[in-house]
Amino acid sequence: MTYKIYTFGCKVNSYESQALKERLEKNGYTPAKGEEADVYFVNTCAVTNEAERKDLQRVRRISRNFPDKPIYIMGCSSQIHKEYYLSIPGVKGVVGNSEKNIIETFFEKKDEKIDHVDMDSRHFVYQDTPTHEGEKNVRGYIKVQDGCDNFCSYCVVPFTRGKSRCRKHDSIIEECKALLDHGIKELIIGGIDTGCYVDPEDSNYHFVDLLKDLLDLSPVEYRIRISSIEASQITKEYISLFAAHKDKLCPHFHLPLQSGSEHVLQRMNRKYHLDDYRHICLSIKEMIPDAAFSSDVITGFPAESEEEFKETYDFCKEIGFMRIHAFPYSERPFTMAAKLRNPVPMRIRMDRTKRLIELSEENDQKFRKQLEGKEVTVLIEGLNKKTMEYEGYSENYLRFSIPSDEDITGKFIKIKL
């Protein structure tokens, strides 16, 4: 029996799809080689209207092209729009975020539609779904935490993912060891709110303690990258650890900003001040001069003025984010921001997004120029069959293409810029 999984949204969704893939194949399923499969899974995202549009577009396309094939919906959008998905022909089941780790057990109920969505998301418990393979067998994502308690006014995630809950550190370490034994060379540590990590059985064991334990897992060469962390969660000890282990801990800091305007941050219910954010970045730069910074920024939040956007633009330029994931504000159900007045026209939101993306490209070039004459280490992910060059990322998350007559996939290659 063949299967196909479509995944939308964040790295946590990708991780959970990978876990499903491994469970399916352990039970005798094989991945479909083409578009047609015996069963379909769509792991959805609900962070923006555009994300949900893509979710629905894929589900409808499967329903239209393969009307006799069962479709199972999982992920954040299924948590809040189950009735709509169940109304689509071909959809046999909708499973919420607390049941997705057992979605394959519902196949036996072939003659009925499955509705397994626990609407009380604030009572979800952590569910361990370790993986043993990684992205392209080179990089492996490890989920250490789920859910969020921050309730930023624009964000639906606390309602779809539930309360913050963490994974036992010994389980994380065992998964990392298994991935390294499988040949993974880069461990990507992440979650929904990664930096709030505390071992559920030891309140004195924090995220920095986990990183220390991950530094010496295997004699083979590997490195560790943090997917994302709030600037407010970074401590002096955290920075010192990265400075002392630059060969193992990637000096790339993805610090969600969302806005560079104090007034907008207040309306967003973001619990920090720009001076604190700036201080963290300067502290990192002081100890790790070649550190790379990237961020997420929302444009056109309700009532955002041109002056407030200019403050955001100038702040992003000051910090020098070499990559800005800029996207227009999107009204989300259950959120406080959806009730705010003075919406910014979409054309203005899109224009501001475009300007930040252009700034990101400028910052990227400046950062590369800053590194001229220095050496970086690129982990090769594979061959680009269009260019016939091998591609990969450096420790500071710059992408490189490297010509080679031999297969260098999975190797660390040093490059002088």
Residue pairs with C-beta under 8 A, 6 or more apart in sequence:
1 28
1 29
1 30
1 38
1 39
2 29
2 30
2 31
2 32
2 33
2 36
2 37
2 38
2 39
3 24
3 29
3 30
3 31
3 32
3 37
3 38
3 39
3 40
3 41
4 31
4 32
4 35
4 37
4 39
4 40
4 41
5 17
5 20
5 21
5 40
5 41
5 42
5 43
6 40
6 41
6 42
6 43
6 58
7 13
7 14
7 17
7 43
8 42
8 43
8 44
8 45
8 51
8 54
8 55
8 58
8 75
9 43
9 44
9 45
9 46
9 47
9 51
9 75
9 76
10 45
10 47
10 192
11 141
11 188
11 190
11 227
12 143
12 146
12 190
12 191
12 192
13 43
13 45
13 75
13 76
14 135
14 141
15 129
15 131
15 141
15 142
15 143
15 190
16 43
16 74
16 75
16 100
16 101
16 129
16 143
17 41
17 43
18 131
18 133
18 141
19 101
19 129
19 130
19 131
20 41
20 43
20 100
20 101
20 103
20 104
21 31
22 131
22 132
22 133
23 104
24 104
25 31
27 104
29 39
32 38
35 65
35 66
36 66
36 69
37 66
37 69
38 69
39 69
39 70
39 71
39 72
39 107
40 62
40 66
40 69
40 70
40 71
40 72
41 71
41 72
41 73
41 74
41 103
42 55
42 58
42 59
42 62
42 71
42 72
42 73
42 74
42 75
43 74
43 75
43 100
44 51
44 52
44 55
44 73
44 74
44 75
44 76
44 77
44 78
45 51
45 52
45 54
45 55
45 75
45 76
45 77
46 52
46 55
46 75
46 76
46 77
46 79
46 80
46 81
46 156
46 160
46 332
47 76
47 155
47 156
47 157
47 330
47 332
48 327
48 330
48 332
49 330
49 331
49 332
50 327
50 330
51 77
52 77
52 81
55 75
55 77
56 84
59 71
59 73
59 85
59 88
59 91
60 88
62 69
62 71
62 90
63 71
63 88
63 89
63 90
63 91
66 90
67 89
67 90
68 90
69 90
70 90
70 92
70 93
70 107
70 110
71 88
71 90
71 91
71 92
72 91
72 92
72 93
72 94
72 95
72 103
72 106
72 114
73 82
73 85
73 91
73 93
73 94
73 95
74 94
74 95
74 96
74 97
74 100
74 103
75 97
75 100
76 97
76 156
76 157
76 160
76 161
77 85
77 160
78 85
78 94
78 95
78 96
78 97
78 117
79 96
79 97
79 117
79 119
79 121
79 159
79 160
80 156
80 159
80 160
80 333
80 334
82 94
82 96
82 115
82 117
85 91
85 94
86 94
86 113
86 115
91 113
92 106
92 110
92 113
92 114
93 103
93 106
93 113
93 114
93 115
93 116
94 114
94 115
94 116
94 117
95 103
95 106
95 114
95 116
95 117
96 116
96 117
96 118
96 119
96 121
97 121
97 124
97 160
97 161
97 162
98 118
98 121
98 124
98 125
98 127
98 162
99 116
99 117
99 118
101 127
101 129
106 114
106 116
118 124
121 158
121 159
121 160
121 161
121 162
121 163
122 158
122 162
122 163
123 162
123 163
124 146
124 147
124 161
124 162
124 163
124 165
125 165
126 145
126 146
126 165
126 166
126 167
126 200
127 146
128 167
128 168
128 171
129 143
130 171
130 174
130 175
130 178
131 140
131 141
131 142
131 175
131 179
132 175
132 178
132 179
132 182
133 140
133 179
133 182
134 140
134 141
134 179
134 182
134 184
135 141
135 381
136 381
136 382
136 409
137 182
137 183
137 184
137 410
138 183
138 184
138 185
138 186
138 379
138 380
138 381
138 382
138 392
138 409
138 410
139 184
139 185
139 186
139 188
139 379
139 381
140 176
140 179
140 182
140 184
140 186
140 187
140 188
141 188
141 190
141 227
142 172
142 175
142 176
142 179
142 187
142 188
142 189
142 190
143 167
143 190
143 191
144 166
144 167
144 172
144 189
144 190
144 191
144 194
144 197
144 207
144 210
145 164
145 165
145 166
145 167
145 191
145 192
145 193
145 194
145 196
145 197
146 161
146 162
146 164
146 165
146 191
146 192
147 157
147 158
147 161
147 162
147 163
147 164
147 165
147 192
147 193
148 155
148 157
148 158
148 161
148 163
148 164
148 192
148 193
149 158
149 163
149 164
149 193
149 196
150 158
150 193
150 269
150 271
151 158
151 269
151 336
152 258
152 268
152 269
152 270
153 267
153 268
153 269
153 335
153 336
153 337
153 340
154 258
154 268
154 298
154 301
154 329
154 330
154 332
154 335
154 337
155 332
155 335
156 332
156 333
156 334
156 335
157 192
159 333
159 334
159 335
161 192
164 192
164 193
164 196
165 200
166 191
166 196
166 197
166 198
166 199
166 200
167 200
168 199
168 200
168 201
169 199
169 202
169 205
169 209
169 210
169 213
172 210
172 214
173 213
173 214
173 217
176 187
176 214
176 217
177 217
177 218
179 187
180 187
180 217
180 218
180 220
180 222
181 218
183 410
184 222
185 220
185 221
185 222
185 223
185 379
185 410
185 412
186 222
186 223
186 224
186 225
186 250
186 379
187 214
187 222
187 223
187 224
187 225
188 224
188 225
188 226
188 227
189 210
189 211
189 214
189 224
189 225
189 226
189 227
190 226
190 227
190 228
191 197
191 227
193 230
194 207
194 226
194 227
194 228
194 229
195 207
195 229
195 230
195 233
195 234
196 207
196 233
197 206
197 207
197 210
198 205
198 206
198 207
199 205
199 209
199 210
207 229
207 233
207 238
208 235
208 237
208 238
208 241
211 224
211 238
211 241
211 249
212 241
214 224
215 224
215 245
215 248
215 249
221 412
222 248
223 247
223 248
223 249
223 250
223 379
223 395
224 248
224 249
224 250
225 250
225 252
225 397
226 249
226 250
226 252
226 253
226 254
227 254
228 254
228 255
228 256
229 253
229 254
229 255
230 255
230 256
230 272
231 255
231 256
231 257
231 272
231 276
231 277
231 280
231 281
232 271
232 272
232 276
232 277
232 280
234 253
234 255
234 280
234 284
236 283
239 283
239 284
239 287
239 288
240 287
241 249
242 249
242 251
242 284
242 287
242 288
242 291
243 287
243 288
246 288
246 395
250 395
250 396
250 397
251 288
251 290
251 291
251 292
251 395
251 396
252 291
252 292
252 293
252 294
252 395
252 396
252 397
253 281
253 284
253 291
253 292
253 293
253 294
254 293
254 294
254 295
254 296
255 277
255 280
255 281
255 293
255 294
255 295
256 295
256 296
257 277
257 295
257 296
257 297
257 312
257 315
257 316
257 321
258 265
258 268
258 270
258 296
258 297
258 298
259 265
259 268
259 270
259 297
259 298
259 301
259 304
259 308
259 312
260 274
260 297
260 311
260 312
260 313
260 314
260 315
260 316
261 304
261 308
261 309
261 311
261 312
262 273
262 274
262 311
263 308
264 301
264 304
264 308
264 312
265 272
265 273
265 274
267 301
267 302
267 303
267 337
267 340
268 298
268 301
268 337
269 336
274 315
278 315
278 318
278 319
281 293
281 319
284 291
284 293
285 291
290 370
290 371
290 374
290 396
291 396
292 322
292 367
292 396
292 397
292 398
293 319
293 320
293 321
293 322
294 321
294 322
294 323
294 324
294 325
294 397
295 316
295 319
295 321
295 323
295 324
295 325
296 324
296 325
296 326
296 327
297 312
297 316
297 324
297 325
297 326
297 327
297 356
298 326
298 327
298 328
298 329
299 309
299 312
299 326
299 327
299 328
299 329
299 349
299 352
299 353
299 356
300 328
300 329
300 344
300 345
300 346
300 348
300 349
300 352
300 353
301 329
301 337
301 344
302 329
302 337
302 340
302 341
302 342
302 343
302 344
303 340
303 341
303 342
303 344
304 329
304 344
309 352
312 356
313 355
313 356
313 359
316 324
316 356
316 359
316 360
316 363
317 359
317 363
320 363
320 366
320 367
321 360
321 363
322 360
322 363
322 364
322 367
322 396
322 397
322 398
323 360
323 363
323 364
323 397
324 356
324 357
324 359
324 360
324 363
326 352
326 353
326 356
326 357
326 360
327 353
328 346
328 349
328 350
328 352
328 353
329 337
329 344
329 349
331 337
331 338
331 343
332 338
364 398
367 396
367 398
368 398
368 417
371 396
371 398
371 417
372 417
373 416
373 417
374 416
374 417
375 414
375 415
375 416
375 417
376 394
376 395
376 396
376 398
376 400
376 414
376 415
376 417
377 394
377 395
377 412
377 413
377 414
377 415
378 392
378 393
378 394
378 400
378 402
378 412
378 413
378 414
378 415
379 392
379 393
379 394
379 410
379 411
379 412
380 390
380 391
380 392
380 402
380 408
380 409
380 410
380 411
380 412
380 413
381 390
381 391
381 392
381 393
381 409
382 390
382 391
382 409
383 389
383 390
383 391
383 407
383 409
384 390
384 391
384 401
387 401
388 403
389 401
389 402
389 403
389 404
390 401
390 402
390 403
390 404
390 408
390 409
391 399
391 400
391 401
391 402
392 399
392 400
392 402
392 413
393 399
393 400
394 400
394 415
400 415
402 408
402 413
402 415
